[in-house]
Amino acid sequence: MLSDIMLAIMAVITPVMCFFAFKMGLDTAFLFGEVENKPMKTPKLKKLRKKPVESEEIRKYNAVLANIEAYDGTGFGQKEIK
Protein backbone atom coordinates (compact mmCIF):
# COMPACT_ATOMS: atom_id res chain seq x y z
CA MET A 1 0.00 0.00 0.00
CA LEU A 2 2.68 2.45 1.03
CA SER A 3 4.93 1.42 -1.86
CA ASP A 4 2.11 2.07 -4.34
CA ILE A 5 1.61 5.56 -2.98
CA MET A 6 5.35 6.28 -3.09
CA LEU A 7 5.55 4.99 -6.65
CA ALA A 8 2.70 7.28 -7.72
CA ILE A 9 4.30 10.26 -5.99
CA MET A 10 7.70 9.57 -7.61
CA ALA A 11 6.03 9.15 -11.02
CA VAL A 12 4.66 12.69 -10.72
CA ILE A 13 7.59 14.41 -9.00
CA THR A 14 10.41 13.08 -11.25
CA PRO A 15 9.24 14.70 -14.53
CA VAL A 16 8.47 17.96 -12.71
CA MET A 17 11.97 18.02 -11.22
CA CYS A 18 13.50 17.29 -14.66
CA PHE A 19 11.59 20.21 -16.17
CA PHE A 20 12.74 22.64 -13.48
CA ALA A 21 16.36 21.45 -13.77
CA PHE A 22 16.27 21.96 -17.55
CA LYS A 23 14.75 25.43 -17.16
CA MET A 24 17.33 26.39 -14.57
CA GLY A 25 20.18 25.25 -16.86
CA LEU A 26 18.71 27.15 -19.79
CA ASP A 27 18.35 30.33 -17.73
CA THR A 28 21.97 29.97 -16.56
CA ALA A 29 23.18 29.56 -20.15
CA PHE A 30 21.35 32.72 -21.24
CA LEU A 31 22.64 34.60 -18.19
CA PHE A 32 26.30 33.90 -19.00
CA GLY A 33 25.82 34.45 -22.74
CA GLU A 34 26.64 30.91 -23.82
CA VAL A 35 23.57 30.77 -26.05
CA GLU A 36 23.28 33.24 -28.92
CA ASN A 37 20.30 33.94 -31.10
CA LYS A 38 21.67 32.80 -34.44
CA PRO A 39 19.50 32.37 -37.50
CA MET A 40 18.70 28.78 -38.22
CA LYS A 41 20.35 27.14 -41.18
CA THR A 42 18.08 25.74 -43.82
CA PRO A 43 18.33 21.98 -44.15
CA LYS A 44 20.00 20.57 -47.22
CA LEU A 45 17.59 18.85 -49.54
CA LYS A 46 18.50 15.48 -50.93
CA LYS A 47 18.64 15.14 -54.66
CA LEU A 48 15.77 13.20 -56.11
CA ARG A 49 16.66 9.91 -57.67
CA LYS A 50 16.03 9.44 -61.33
CA LYS A 51 13.37 6.95 -62.26
CA PRO A 52 15.03 3.63 -63.09
CA VAL A 53 14.94 2.62 -66.74
CA GLU A 54 12.54 -0.24 -67.41
CA SER A 55 13.67 -3.12 -69.51
CA GLU A 56 11.64 -4.23 -72.53
CA GLU A 57 10.48 -7.35 -70.69
CA ILE A 58 9.12 -5.31 -67.78
CA ARG A 59 7.32 -2.92 -70.17
CA LYS A 60 5.64 -5.88 -71.87
CA TYR A 61 4.65 -7.35 -68.51
CA ASN A 62 3.20 -4.02 -67.36
CA ALA A 63 1.27 -3.70 -70.64
CA VAL A 64 -0.21 -7.18 -70.15
CA LEU A 65 -1.25 -6.28 -66.61
CA ALA A 66 -2.81 -3.02 -67.85
CA ASN A 67 -4.74 -4.97 -70.50
CA ILE A 68 -5.99 -7.41 -67.87
CA GLU A 69 -7.07 -4.51 -65.68
CA ALA A 70 -8.88 -2.74 -68.55
CA TYR A 71 -10.64 -5.88 -69.84
CA ASP A 72 -14.44 -5.51 -69.91
CA GLY A 73 -15.43 -8.41 -72.14
CA THR A 74 -14.70 -6.63 -75.41
CA GLY A 75 -11.54 -5.59 -77.17
CA PHE A 76 -12.18 -1.93 -76.42
CA GLY A 77 -9.38 -0.29 -74.43
CA GLN A 78 -6.88 -3.07 -75.08
CA LYS A 79 -3.40 -2.20 -76.31
CA GLU A 80 -1.35 -4.35 -78.65
CA ILE A 81 1.76 -5.90 -77.23
CA LYS A 82 4.66 -6.44 -79.61
Secondary structure as the mmCIF struct_conf table of DSSP 4:
data_model
#
loop_
_struct_conf.conf_type_id
_struct_conf.id
_struct_conf.beg_label_comp_id
_struct_conf.beg_label_asym_id
_struct_conf.beg_label_seq_id
_struct_conf.end_label_comp_id
_struct_conf.end_label_asym_id
_struct_conf.end_label_seq_id
HELX_RH_AL_P HELX_RH_AL_P1 LEU A 2 LEU A 31
TURN_TY1_P TURN_TY1_P1 PHE A 32 GLY A 33
BEND BEND1 VAL A 35 VAL A 35
HELX_LH_PP_P HELX_LH_PP_P1 LYS A 38 SER A 55
HELX_RH_AL_P HELX_RH_AL_P2 GLU A 56 ALA A 70
BEND BEND2 ASP A 72 GLY A 75
TURN_TY1_P TURN_TY1_P2 PHE A 76 GLY A 77
#
